[in-house]
Every structure is written in C-alpha cells, then in structure tokens.
Amino acid sequence: MQPNSSQKLKIVTLVSVGKHPQSGRVRRADQDSRAVELGLRLSADQADGLVVLHAGDPNEPSLRSYAGMGLTAINVLQLDPAADAVAPLGEQLHQSGADIVLTGVRAESGEGSGMLPYQLAEKLGWSIVPRVADIVSVKEGVAEVLQALPRGQRRAVKVRLPFIASIDTAAPMARQSAFGPAQRAAMTVTVVNAETDTLRQSWHEAVAKKRPKRLKVIKAKTAAERFKAATAKSQSEGGRIMKQESAGEQAQAILDLLVEEGVLR
Amino acid sequence: MIFEWLHPLLIATALLLAVIGAVRRVKLWRAGQPDQVDLMAGLMAMPGRYLHDLHDIVERDKYMSRTHAATGGGFVLSALLIMLVHLLGIDSQILAWALLASLALMFVGALFVFKRRLNPPSRISKGPWMRLPKSLLAFAVGFFVLTLPAAGVLSDGFMSQVGGVLLTLVLTALIIWGMGELFFGMTWGGPMKHAFAGALHLAFHRRQERFGGGRSTGLKPLDLSLATEVGGVLGVAKPTDFKWNQLLGFDACVQCGKCEAVCPAFAAGQPLNPKKLIQDMVVGLAGGSDAKYAGSPYPGIEVGNAKGGPNQIITDGLLAPETLWSCTTCRACVEECPMMIEHVDAIVDMRRFLTMEKGSTPNKGAEVLDNIIATDNPNGYAPASRTHWAADQNLPLMRDVKQAEVLFWVSDGAFDMRSQRILRAFVKLLKAAKVDFAVLGDEELDCGDVARRLGDDATFQNLAKRNLAVLSQYKFSKIVTTDPHAYHCLRNEYNDFGSDALNGVEVFHHTTFLNSLVQQGSLQLDPFIGGKVTYHDPCYLGRYNGEYEAPRELLRSMGIEIAEMERSGFRSRCCGGGGGAPITDIPGERRIADMRMEDANETGAELVAVGCQQCTAMLEGVVEPRPQVKDIAEILVGQLVDPTANGLAKEVH
C-alpha cells in the first residue's frame, strides 16, 4: 500500500456500533475497525489524517474502542435513534469533500442490511467498490483496489476518486485499541435533524434463529450400503439445470421449490 | 612531617566529594513520582532490616554472608573510627586499637572477596566489580599502617626515619585509591554505590510489608484518572514515571546475578536478564549507555547499543519490548534478590504503558484482551456457557441458595476440557467431605489475572469491581479455588477497590482446604501405589502466597514420599505459563516447560503432582515420553475411600 503522498487524500471512515457474536455486548465492529485500520494506514503520512464519522449517540461507549486505535477525535452526527442516517451522512460527506469513504460491509447491530454504502453512493453519485481487502495505491486520482473474493482470491480494480469502499473481513486486522488514547479522544458532536425511518418503525424485531438442518435419514439396509453412504462423496441429487427455458419458467421452478421446501407458504 | 595535615585533608576531601555525590544521586531519584513513605520510621528501622531481612537472604549462601559481614561490618566500623581518629584527631589508644581491629576484619573479609573473584561464576558482573576487592584491600592496608603510630605500636617519627618519602607516597596512594572507591565511588556510581543506595532502599522500600518476614506480592493498582489528566500517562514510559523509591531500588543492585541464575526466561534463551534490566533502569535514571555493563547480556541482544535518559521513552532505545514480554512474573528474581529489588513491579509498570498507551501487546495479547473485555473470558466463549462443564454435577448456585459456607471459585478452567477434569475431581472431593458449598455459575467472571499481567489494569479493575459486586450479594465465610492465579487476585489484589465483599472471608487454594479436610478426617484416603512422585510448586501458590507445605502434606497423607526436584519450594522453577507469557509467546532457544520437565525427569518420578491448571497445561504440553501430570485433586480422587463401598466390603468380610 503506497499512497501517493504528493496529493493530499481526504479519507473518511464511517463506524457503527458493533455487537459481539458470543456475548451480544457492544464493541467496535470487526469490519468497521478494519476500515479504520485501512484509513489510518492510508493517511499515515498526512497531518490532518483520517476523519472518523459516526451517526448516532456521542456517548455510545463502543466509540471509545475505535478511538483507542489512536484517533484524536471522532466526529459524531447526533441523531435520534429512530432517524434514518443515510440523508445526514450523505450531506456531511458531500460537504466534506472526501476522496475515499470506507465503511464495513454490513453493521453488526441495528438493521444491518448492508445497504448503507450503496445508498450513500447513489446519493452522492460516486462509485462503490464492495468487499475491499486492500487499497494498493492512489495515483493521479485513480485508486488501485483489491476486492476480496471467496477462497482467498483477489480481484484488482481501478476506480476513479471519489469512491466508497466497503471493507471485507479479508482486510488487515485492526490494531489494538488502547485504553489511554480511548479515554482522551474528543467527541466532536454536530446535532443534525433527520427524517424518522418510518418504515423501520413498523417492523417487529426478533432474535434470529439458526436455520434448521435437514436430518440425515439413513436408508441403507446393509452394511455395504452404509459403508458406501459414509465414504462416497456426497453428490447433489435432484435439482435441474435450466438453461433453455424462458425466464418465466425458470422463475416458476424456483418458486415451486421454495414452496416445496416450506420457505414460502 | 607531612602526614599531620595531608591525610586529614585527603579524608575530608573524599568525604566532601562523597556528600556532593550523594546530593546529586538523591536528586536523580527524586525525579521519580512521589510515593507515600514514612521517611523517619524507615531510617530508624533500616539497621534492623539490614541485619534481619537482608541478611536472611544473603545467609542462603553462607560463604557470601560471612564474607560480607566481615567486609561490610569492618568497613562501616572503620569508616566511623577513621573519622574520629584521623579526621577529628582524637588521641586515644583504645580507638586506634579498635580501628586496627576493624581494619583487620575488613582485610580478612576482602581476602575472601578476592578469592571469590579469582574464578567468578558467570552470573556475577565483572568490569569495575573486579577491582573492588583490591580497592578494599588497599583501603584496609593503607589505613592500617597509617593508624599504627596512633596505636603506639610505632613512634611518630618511624615513617620519616625508615621509609622516608617513598613510604609516604605509597601509603598516600593506597589511601587515595581506597577512599576513591569506598567514599567517593559510593555516591558517584562505583560498585560501592550499593551500600549507600541499598541502605536507603531498605529504609524507603515501596513494599514495607515485606520486612519482618511479611509478604507483599499483589501488584499496585494504577490510577486510571491519569488517562484524562493533562500530561498524564498510564504506566511507565520514562524512568521518571517510576516512583522515586523504585528508582532508588534499582540503584541498590549489587549485580550479584542471583536473579539471572533463577530466571526461567533467561535460561530459555529469551531476551530477558533481570540483572541487565535493573542495570538498564540505572542507565535510564542517570542517563547514558550500557557500554560499561560487564555482565551477561539479554540472550541474543548485544551489549553497548542501549541508550537512555531520565526523560526518554524506555522502549525507544533503552530496552526492547520483547525483554518486558519475556517475563513470566514468576517472582523467582524478587525472591532471590538480596537487595529486595522488585523486578516484577517494574516490568508490569512498563507493560502497562505498552498496552494501555501504545496498544502494542504482542502476538495474541490484543485478541485475548479484546475477548476478556467482550466476554469476560480470555478465549471469547459465550459467557452463558460458563457452567456447561458442570451440566452433570448438580452444583448449588449462589443465585439460588444465597449463602453457603464455602464459595467454590471455578475460574476460567471451566472452559478448558483438561482443567474441567481437575474441577470435577475437586467437586467430587467436596461432596465426599459433605462440604456446604456453592458456585457463582454464570455470574463469575475472569479474575483479571491475565489482563493485569499483560498490563491492562483498566480491564483488571473493571473485572475486579464487577466480581466484587457479585460477591457482595452473597454470604459465605470461605472462598476456595483450584486456580492459584485467581487465588492470588482474590486474596492479595482485590482489597484495593474499596469493597467489603471479602471482609472476614478467608481465601484458600484447594490444596490448603483439602489438606484441612484430610487432617480433620473428613476425607478417607487409600495409600497411593503408583511409583515415584514429585511435586511442582506453582509460582502463584508458593512464592506469591507462601504455601509450600499443604500440598506436600496432602501427598504425604496418601503415603507418598515426595522425590523433590533440585529447584523446589521457594526456588521452584516456573512452568512458563504465568504473566501472559504463553500469549505473548516471545521466542527463545528452549521452552521453559521443557526445562521444568527435565527437572522432574532427573528425580526419576513417574508422576508430577501439580496444584495449578496452568502448570498442568504447560507441563502436559511437553512431548512424551515424560512423567504423567496430575493435579493433586485428581490424585486424591483416585485414592478416595468411598464410605458406602467400604461398608459393603466390611459386611462381606
């Protein structure tokens, strides 16, 4: 990662309130803290450094654990908890003249739809690069970005500034959060008015349950069959490959399957 | 004749220079942070502390204690008498004879120092220390001859008659050499500095409780409000961030290397040498480089490149962070130090800066600390799964019963399958002895030991306060735990947080508690038949809490004759598992656990009895073939006489 130091990059990282998968306790979100890490690395040789932005409650304790990564301040857009953060964030980013905006792929708490970076990109008219593992270089207004693909593969992408990147868990690990800097960082609060997310208010939230696994019914009657079942490679049975059929037929087949599996009723 | 004015003048000059040096040195110490010490009481108690506390430690090496008593005692007495006889010119044959006698004593002592230095062990520093016996001899001989006329052995005119100018010159040279080392050198940084700084260190020691046979092992809590104070820093970044009496303590070091000889990290070839560490702290407080250091280096790090100053960041040039992270906090160095220097305090103070200010805990450190913060256990398991190990144990929960005689502190061993075997064994013993006990279940949190030793005192204090809040809800008179680390925290470190949850509560290690049950006859045991057994003292049970006897008595109660290792009791060697060392995992040439297992192998034991789940994990990590490793609770369970089965057996007979 060799950002071109001749041009001053303005990097903004958006952070959210994370939630530990085991304890459910608030924490710095994994992807967001990787986004802060990447932001810190990109802006390491610049005086004004990285801007870290959060929309929500400035007294939220988990913000301190982002600050512990060595931030002097976190900018907080103070919002009503029920408000939609997209509009004020878009406004703020538009005014800030940011070159690169880093976010996580999806939040660990709240709606967690993963839509925010896309909505911001749409609002600002910028490009979005999802699931970024690293930003290799920024030269003459063009950034070379590595996207994370399954099984450790990477895809090199060139993108013109400004753009939004959502940071994947394949990005470098976030540095340790230290208690001292965390306590000292300033919370720069801007109170903003935003529209209430009415749609979300009508939702009912419940704890997600793990999808039930299909029981493996052993049909084998003899030892040889059981041995074969245990050792043979599992081959997907049933199913159809539909290439020639019309889109309507294909959609109907999917719908039928969903009904058959009990996903749709 | 020139003696009449020359030598008193020389003595006066040397003493004056010594005073100037002393003022300078005191200023260096006073650059440290304030600490509450009763100065007068300390000074009054100092001679007693020297004669008892310090001498008791030196006495472990009889040769050295006698040598030092003769040399040091002779010197102190001689110095006082020299002032009376030669400086003030008191004309008394009795004083002169007394001076001759004390110089003779010093001379004999110095000869033994000289002999010791002929073929010195590697732990001892060389350099200026090699000239010390010669300086001592020069001092003793010079003043001896000078005092002869005053004692009436020789007439005043003897010198000028016989030796003339040559003898005068030789005598003067000896006296200047002797006083240069022993008066001037004492306060200007020579080897004799240990006498001056050491005496004051005994007077103003940061852990006054250690004197008179006491024990003070709990780490001092860090004032977290420093984080938001202007110019505040958490932990020790620069030498001046130490308490002033810690700086004084560093200066007291005699470089005897007893610490180096017992340090497990040094033996394993990790980059730590407690003696060098203390000397580097001296370089830091006085400013300069370690080029003059003449002892063993940190393994793998060359001497001469370390530079520091009172206001320079220690880990920027004076010592490598790896040195600090190599320590297992086993306290072997502190236990062995004749000057009662507190190495572990200093190391943890500096770790606090690295973790809480720099965020640079190495290897798995950051991850473990994050897990402790988010899940109250180091491996990030779901807090609600803490009692899964006891699903089949039907343990009474404090939440339900509200009170019990004994609170069984389960510790994080609850999450580890090997440790669970120890926990189950202990529960079986408790039930067999019909002890009224309960556990906290999911309300128990990590005790904070690892977080604290890794330098994160904020997390330790948070856990301690939350644990104390839980404990204060219930009534119990005893806490028993199978984990010496939790035992140490609960017993020695939880008292600093203004809670009365542990008032009137006795904290026990399970071996102590089980021993009392066995002695009372609540547990019936069959004799153990299974070959030779040795016992490994856990650091946090032994050196930290002074419990060496109960585990041994328990083993003896099963008819076991313990084959003691060479390093046992207060000299036990660490398993390598303390102080977060397995987490920070600083590479060395050997593994500490392997070296400990070699100690066990030398006894020919087939079973190593242990009283700590961490030691169990470390020692079982040694590749086979090796002796079995079992917690004492597990051995006891194997020999437990089931009262019902016994009854049946009798009926059959």
Interface residues (C-beta under 8 A of the other chain):
Chain A: H20 Q22 S23 R25 R27 G68 M69 G70 R175 Q176 S177 A178 F179 G180 P181 Q183 R184
Chain B: L224 A227 T228 V233 L234 T355 M356 E357 K358 G359 S360 T361 G365 A366 L369 D370 I373 A374 T375 D376 G380 Y381 A382 P383 D456 A458 T459
